[in-house]
Amino acid sequence: MESELAGRSEEEAAAAAMEAQTDVDLLKRAWRNEKAAPEILQFEAGLVQRAREQIQLLEETVEEFTENRSDDLVIPLYQMDLDRALFLLRSYLRIRLQKIEKYMVHISKTNLWNRLSEQEQRFAKRCIDIMEKHLDQSVLSRLPYGYQSMLKQSISSEEDDMVPEPQLNTFVFCKTKSNVGAFQLDDMGEEIVDLVADDLYVLRYKSMKGLVDGGRIDLV
């Protein structure tokens, strides 16, 4: 065997591509959920790692077929799968970074912080440090006493009213993956909806965020 890839038959490569396609579908679902959710979701560490490995496998497969001058129709198909996987992974990570940039202070002060990867946490810390330094040098240090906080309009504010937060009452499109049954949408129990498998709904994100976290419903 000249190399690890040289002995791989086209059938084996096709099976590997099919396996990669499965994880690409999972990555597409994670990307859709992250794109539609107003808050940052749990980082899909295992899925991202597998996607990276399978992207590398597809790159090696395309390179092998190109060197072996395989069927001209085969290479574009593998290249198309590779391009799609790269787009989904990059877009998924980019959307998360955009949310971190927008809500970094809020995320750092809540349990959303545990949803970030280690790299994302380091990125958020750097962003917060840079923003604090910039605001202090350009604005806050020149304001009267009591108005020099990055988090509050004044020391009389009871909450951090200068910190942007995700709007959890936003309406989102969602699709159930299985029968959920009667589901309570409000704290009073006055709004109840029967969630049926594979059906499409428009609901407030705040009401069904637990179902999204539990993987029982997908955002679309």
N, C-alpha and C positions, 0 to 999 in steps of 0.2 A: 504494500500500500504506500503510494508516494506521499500522501498526506492524510489527515483525518477526514478531509472532505472528498478526496479523490475516489475512495472506495464506495462512496454513497451512491446508490442507484437513484434514478429519477423517481421511482416509486417511494423510496424512503424520504426523499426530499419533499415529495408531495404530501406525505403523511406529516412531516414536520411542519409544513406550511399550514396544513389543516389544524394542527394543534395550536399554532400561532394565531390562526384566525379565531379560534375559540377565545383566547385571551384578548384579542383585539376587540371582540364583541363586548367582553367585560369592561375593557378600557373605555369603549364607546359609551357604555351605560354610566360609568363613573364620571366621564366627561360631561355627559348630558345632565346628570344630577348636580354636578358642581356648577355648571353654567346657569342652571335655572334656580338654584337655591340662593336666597339672599345672604345667608351666612356661610362661612367656610365649613366644609364637611371634614370627616375623618380622612386623613391621608391614607391612600391605598398602597401601603409600602410593599406588600408582597406582590400585588398586581403590577406595580410599576417596575419592580425588579425583574419579574418574569417577562414583562413587555420589552425591557431593555435587552434581556438575553435573547429573546426571540427575534428582535430587530437585528441583532448581530448575526443570528443564524440566517435570516433572510438575506442580509448583505453578503454573507459568505456563499450562500446558495446562488445568488445572482452572479457573483464573481466567478464561481465554479462553472456555471452553465455558459457564461460568456467566454471563458477560456477554452471550454470544450466545444464551443461553437454548436451548442444545442439548437433545437428547433427555434426559429425566430419568433414563433408565436408563444413559446413558453416563457421566455425571458421577460417580455412586457407584462405578463400576468403576475410574475413574482415581483417585478418592480412596482407594479400598481399596489400590491399588498404591502410592500415595504413603505411606499410613500404614504399610504393611508395610516399605517401604524405610527410612523414618525409624526404625522400631522396631529393625530389624536393625543399622543404623549406630550408633544410640545404645547399643544393648546391647553391640555389639562393642567400642566404645570404653570403655564402663563396665567390662566384664570385664577389659580390659587395665589400667585404672587400679586396680582392686581387687587384681590380682596385683602391680602395682608397689608399692602401699601395703604389702602383706604381705611381699614379698621384696625390698624396695628396696635393702637393703645387699648382699644376695647378688648381685643383678643388677648393682649398680655395681662389684662386684669380679670379675666374670666376663665372658666374651664375650657374655653375654646383653644386655649394655649396648648392643651394636651392633644389637640387634633393635628397639630403641625408636626412635620418631620424635623429631625435635628437640624438639617440644613435650612429649613424654613424658619425655625426658631432663631438661628444665628442671623438670618437675613432680617427678621423683624427687629431684633435687638439693635442691629446696626442702623436700621431706618429710624427707630425711636431716638437713638443717641444723636444722629445727625439732625433730626428735626428739632429736638430740644436745644441743641447748640445753636442752630440757625435762628430759631425763634427768640432765644435769649439774647443773642447778639444784635438782632435786627429790630426787635419790637419790645419784648417783655421787659428788658432792663431799663427801657426808657419810659415805662408806664408808672403811674403813681402807686404807692404802696397799697396792697390789697387787690391789685389787678395784674399781678405778675405771674399768675399761674397758667400753665399750658392746658390744664384740665378744667378750670372753672372760670366763669366770667369775672367773679370776684370772690373774696373770702366769705361773703355772706351766702353764697350758693351752697345748698345742701347736697347737691349731686354734681357729678362731673359733666356739666352741661355743655362743655366745649369738645367733648369726645364723640365723634361720629359712631353710630351704632347701626347694624343691619336692621332693615324694616321687616320684622318677622310677620307682620300682618299682611304682607304682599300676597296677592292671589297668584297661584301657580297652577299649571296644568300637570296632572299626575295620572298614572295608570297603575292599577293594582296588579300584582303578580300572582295573587291567590285570593281566595275568599276571606275577607276580613270580618264580614258580618256587620252588625249594628255598631257604629262608631260615634262616640260623643265628640262634638266639635267645640263645645264651650264648657266652661266650668260649672254652669248651672244645670246642664243636662237638658237644655231646651232645644238644642240643635243636634239632631242625630241623623246620620246618613248610613244607608246600607251599602257597604263597599263590596262589589262583586268582582270576581276574577276577570282580568283582561278588559275592564271597563275604564272609560276615560272620565275624569272629573276635574272641576275647577274649584279649588279650595284654598283657604288661607294657609300659608305655609306653617304658621305657628300651631295650627290645629293638628297637623299630621306630620310634624317634623320627627316625632318618635317612630312613625312607620317608615320614614325615609332612612333614619339611622339604623333601624332594624332590618332593612332590606326587604320589607314587605310591599313597598310601593316605589315606583320610579317616577322621576320628574321628566317631563317631555317638553 
